[in-house]
Amino acid sequence: MTAAPRPRTVHELISVLPDVPVLRDRCRALAALEVLMGGRSGRYFDYDPGWGPGTEAGLMDNGAGDEYAILFTPDGVLGRGFDHESSMSPYTNEDMALWPGLVDTLPQVFRPLLDEPAFCDDEVQVATVVFWRERHDTAWRAGPVEYAEYDDDGTGHLFPVLAAGTPEAYRDFAEDYHERSVDLDAIRHVHALRPLTAEVIRTLNPEADAAVVAAAVAATGYPVEGGPM
């Protein structure tokens, strides 16, 4: 099966994102897989079911200055990403402003989230990708961002695994990032959010303490099979 082209801009990204429940499940599965893989400090993908009042967050941080947060709130979903090498970074202009059009049409209900300390450098909002979907909306939205030939908002670098949304996409990422082979059937088990079992833990990380890993996975909101691991 030929892989779908990776989205290169926020407008291409929102054209391939699934509905909110499916996107939330993808974020949870990616976080659980990263817990299971272990092997490096920090987690490339993470999920925080208690990020804020009534708000959950799907997170990515590559440890090199690039990251995203997808906030699932009572009012809908806000997605924000930052590629530190993007030509559209606020660090490329004197007034440290967000790129023209990036948040021009962002609903007011989401604007305070961009002021969160986690998304700011001192008082400067830091983002190169912004998209959203209000609670009663029927599609994903993004601002009227325009790109010159050389502009790159970082979408293709930040969101390829999430946008693809397949076990194969995570397998390819993980084998490169974690530098070891990964069992595709075990990834499919987690990707489908089936209850975590001791066998899956052993398959993905034979050296892991199953009880510790199971507790960490459960902390992301992922279902864990009952009983001792």
N, C-alpha and C positions, 0 to 999 in steps of 0.2 A: 504494500500500500504506500503510495506516494504521500509524503508529509505535506500538509498545507503550507503555503508560503507564510513566513512569520510576518506579523504586522510591523510596519516601519514607522507609523505615526499614530497619534491618539485616535484619529478618525478611522484608520484601518482597524485599530484595536477594538473600538466600540462596535464595529460591524461584525465582529466574531465572538464577542463575549456572550455567554449564555445568560439565561434569566438568573435572578438573584439567588434562589435556593441552590441551583447547580453551582454557581460561582462560590458560594459559601462552602459547599461540600468540597470543591476543588482545593480551596485554601486550607481547610481542615486536614484533608488527605496529605497535601504537601508537607504540612507541619508535622504530622505523625510520621511520615516517611523520613524526614530529617532527624527526628528523635531516634528512630530505629537505626538509621545508618550510623549516627555518631561519628567519632573519629577526628573531629576538629572542634576547636573552641568556638562557641557560639553556634547559631543555627542559621543557615542560609534562608530557609523558610520557617515561619513560626505562626502560631495562632493564639491570640489572647481573648478568651471568652469574657473577660472582665476588664476590657481596656478602659471603659468609662461607664457612666450610668446608662444602662440599657444598650451599651455599645460593645460590639465585638470587632476584632481587627485581624485581618489576614496580612501577614507581614513578610517582607523580604529584605535582607541586608547582606550584601556580598562581602562586607568587611573592608571594602576599598573605596567607600564613599558613595556607593550607588544603593538605593533602597526604594521600597514602596510600602504604602499602607493602604489597605482597602477597609474602610470603616462601615460596618453594618449597624445602622442607627435606627431608632424608631421612626425617623423621618425619611429613611431611604438609605442609599449607599453613596459614599464619596470615595473615589479612588485618586490617589496622589502618588506620583513617583518623581524621583530626582536622579538624574545622571550627571555626575559631577564634571564630566568632560563634554557635556552637551554644549553646542553653540548657542542654545537657548537658556542657559543657566543665568540666573540673576547676577552672578559674578562677572558676566561679560559686559555689563553696562554700568555707567557711573552712578546712577541712582539706585542700583541694586533692586530694580523692579522686576516683577514677573513679566514674562514675555507677552507682548500685546495679543489680546484675544483669549489668553489662556483661561481667565476667570471672568471675562466680561459678562457672560450670561449665566454664571453660577448662581443658583437659587440662594436667597438670603439665609435660608435655614442652615446651609452648609458652610457659610463664610466664617463663622467663629472657629470652626475646626482647623482652618488653615493657620490660625493664630496660636495653635497649641505649641508649647515649647519644643516638643519633639520634632516639629516641622519648621522650626525657625532657627536661624543663626543670629543670636542676640534678638533683635526685633525684625530681622529680615525674613520674610516668608521664602522658603526654599522649595521650589518645585519646577519641573520641566514638563510634566504630564499631569493633567487633571481631567477627570471624567466623573459622571454622577448619574444617579437614577433616583428620582423621588419615589416615595412610597406607592403612589397611585399611577406612576408613569408606566408606559408600555414599551419603552426603548431606552437605551443608554444615550447620554448626551455628552457633548464636549463643546468648548467655546470655539469661536470663529478664528482659529489659529491659522495663520498663513505661513508658508514655508518657502524660503528661497532654495535654490538648487543645493546649496551646501549646508542648509540647516538640518539638524537632527535632534529631536526631542528626547531620544534615548529609549523610545518604546521597544524597538527591536532588541535592545540589550537588556531591558528590565523585565519584559513580560513574555518571552517566548514559551516558557514551560507552562505558565498559567493559561495563556491564550490557546495553546495546542490542546491542553486538557486531556491528554492520553497517558496511559501507563508507559508507553514507549518513549514519549517525550521526557518523562521523568527519568526513565532508565538511562537514556542517552546522556542527560545532564549529570546524573549521579555517577555514572562510570567515569566521566571526565573529571568531575569535581572531587569525588572521593577516591578516585584512582584505584578502583577495584571492580570486578564484575558483580552484577546484581541480578538476582533471580526475578525474571519478569512475572512469573505467576504470583510470587509473594507481593510484588508491587501492585498487581491487579487486585489482589485481596484487599489491600489497604486503600487503593484508589476507589474501590467500590464501598468503602466504609463498612466493611464486614467486621464484626467484633474481633478484636485483636486476640491472637492465641499465642501460646508459648512456641508453637512450631514456626509461626511466621517470624517471631522475634529471633529465634535461633537461625532461621534461614537468612535473614537480612544482616544479622550481627551475631555470629556464634560466640563471641567473647563477652557479650553484654550480660549484665545482671538482669535477668528477666523481670524480677519484681520491681527493680528501680526503673527500668525502661517502661514497664506497664503503667506505673504511677505517673511518669512524665508524659506519656501519651494521653492518659486519662485527663491530665490537667489542661490539655488543649481542647477538651470537649469530645474527643474521639471515643467511640464505644469500645470497652474492654471486656472480654469474656470473664465471667465471674469465676471465683475460686483461685487458689494459689497458682502462681506461675512457675 
